[in-house]
Amino acid sequence: MDFITEMSFMGFIIVGLGTMFLIGELLVNMRGIFAILGIFSITLYFYAYLNDAASFSILLTIYFIGLILILIDGKLLNDGTLAVLGLAGMVVAVVIAAPDIYTGLYAVIGIIVGVAIAFSFLKVFKHREMWSKIALKDRLTKEDGYSSMNTEYQQLVNKTGVTLTDLRPVGTIRIDDQEYSAISNAQWIKKGTMVQVEDVDGTKILVKELTPDS
């Protein structure tokens, strides 16, 4: 192990490879091959720098707990909270295990680079199903939000409001105590004028000036 402990940058290589394989195993389906390589690399890092069995066990456990938190976040929560905590735990573990600040810094950089490379595996290997579900859920949530906004705006048709700014032809109006961006039909409408919503296209509100004959 002397060649590992004598060269600070070895922490970058070993931790980088370990993190790359372990995160890669979570992202793509490699039938456990990446997991085995990752566990071997990370165990080698802690074994090389920690002579005390208790410290070795505790810090290795903290690292893998961090990995498990990332997995739980991906499978259940999908909001990134546990993933951030997990990544922080992994960083803390490798820094404490490092014999000096340089080795610790190299190890942290190794984690960052390893995670970045692991995500590039998504372009090469088959995705795990849970990440496809997360992507689908995110897309459906955005579509639901857009649909909800469309419905809200459609309900403005034929409602009346007042201009808060000059419409030249774009400006701001207020309807039912809510402010909206609106556009007039190539008309210049002054601030403080009563207007009526003629049409809505998505989130584009077309208004006309209210006249005594309207």
N, C-alpha and C positions, 0 to 999 in steps of 0.2 A: 504493500500500500504506500510505500515511501514516495513513489513517483506521483501519486495523487496529492499527498499532503505537502509535498515540497513545491508544487506549482499551483499558484492561486487560480489560474484560469481553468484548471481541471474541474473546479466547482461549476463553472459556467457550462462546460461540455457535458458533465454527468447529469447535473440538474436539468439542463436544457433538454437532453435526450429523454430523461425520465418523464419530465412534464409533457413533452411532445407526444410520447407514446401513450401516457395515461389519459390525457385529454383527448388525444386522437381516438383512443378506444371508446370514449364516451360519445364522440361525434359520429364515427363511422363503424360499420360492422366488420371487424377484422377477426372475429371468432376467438378472441382472447389472446392473439399473438402479440398485439401492441401492449396489452395489459401485463403480460409476462415480462416483456422487455422493459417496460416502465417500472414495474416493481423491482426488478433486478437492479436497474440503474439508481433508483432513489435509495434503495437499501444499501447499495455500495457507497453512496455519498455519506450517509449517516454513520455507517460502519467505519469508514476511513477516518472520520474526524472525531468520533466519540469513543473514548476508551471505557467510559462508565456504562455498564449495561442498563442501568436505570434511565440515564439520560437518553441513551440510544432508543430505548423502548418508548419513552414519553414523547420525544420529538418526532419519531417515525409515526407514532399514533396520531399526533397533532396534524402532521402532513396529510395522512390518509383520511382523517376526519374532514379536513378541508376539501379533499377530493369528493368525499361522500356528500358533503353539503352542496357541492356543485351538481352532483348527480340528482339529489333530491329536488333542487331548484328546477332542473331541467324536466324532471318527470311530473312534479306536482304543482309547484308554485308558479313558475314561469315569469317571475317579476324581477329576477336578478339579485334580490336581497341576500339570499343564502349563498349564491354564487360569489358575491363580493366578499362575504365573510369567510367563505371557504378559501378563496384565493389569498386573503389576508393571513389566514392560518398557515397556509403553505409557505408564504413568504417569511413569517415569523419563525417557523420551524427551521428553515434552511439558514436563516441569519444567525439564530442562536447556536446552531450546530457548528457554524464556521469558526475556525481558530483565530481569524483576524478579520479586520474590516474589509480588506480587499477581496478575500475569498467570499465573504458574505455578499459583497456588492456584485461580484461575478455570478454568484448563485441566483440572486434576485433578477439580474439581467437574463440569466438562463431561463428562469420561469417565464418571463415576459416573451422572450424569443420563442420558447417552446410552445406557449399557448398560441402565438401568432402563426407558427408553422403548422400546428395541429389543425387550425381552422382552414388552412389551405388544402387539407386532405379532403374537405368537402367537395372540392372540384375534381378529385381523382377517384375517390372510393365511394361506395354506396352508403348513403346516409342511414343513420339509425332512425327508426320509425318515430321515436319521441320528438325529434327535432323537426320532422315533417309536420307532425301534429301542431307543434308550437307555431310554425310558420303559417299553417292553415288557420289556426285560431286568431293569430294577429291580423291576417288578411280579412277574415270574417268580421272581426271587431271594427276594423277601419271601414268596411263596407256598411256595417250597421250604423256607424256614426254618421257616415255621409248620407245614408238613406234617411236617418232621423232629421238631419239638417235640411234636406230637400223638402220633407214633409212640412217642417216648420215654416219654411220660406213660401211654400205653395199656399199656405193658409193666409198669407198677407194679401193675396190678390183681392182687389176692390176695396181694401182698407184705406183709410185716409190718415195722413200724418202731416207733419210740418218740417220744412227744411231748416236744418241747423246751420248750414253753410250755403253759399251760392252753388247752384248746380251748373257747371260750365263745360260739358253737361253732367260731369260726375261730382258728387258731393255726399253729404251726410244728412239723413232724415231721422225723425223720431216717430215711431208708431207704438202706441200703448206703452209709453215709458221705456221703450227699447230703441237703441240707436242702430241704424243700418247704413251701409254704403249703397247708394242708388245712382241711377243714371236717367237723365231725361231724354226724350226722343229728339235729339239735336236742338233742344231749346235751352235758353239761358233763363233759369228760374232763380229769383232772388231769395236770400235768406229770410226766413219767417213767413214763407208762402205756404198755404195749404196745398197739399198734393194728394193724388190718389194713385195706388199701385195698379198699373195696367196689366202687367205680366211679370212672371218670374221664370227665369231660365237657370236652373241649378241654384246658384247663390247670387245671380245677377238680377237686381230688382229694377224694373222699368217703371217710371212714374210720369204722370202728367199733372200740369197745374190745374187746380180746381177753379172753375169760373162760376159765376152766378147761374149760367145755363147748364152746368154739369149735373 
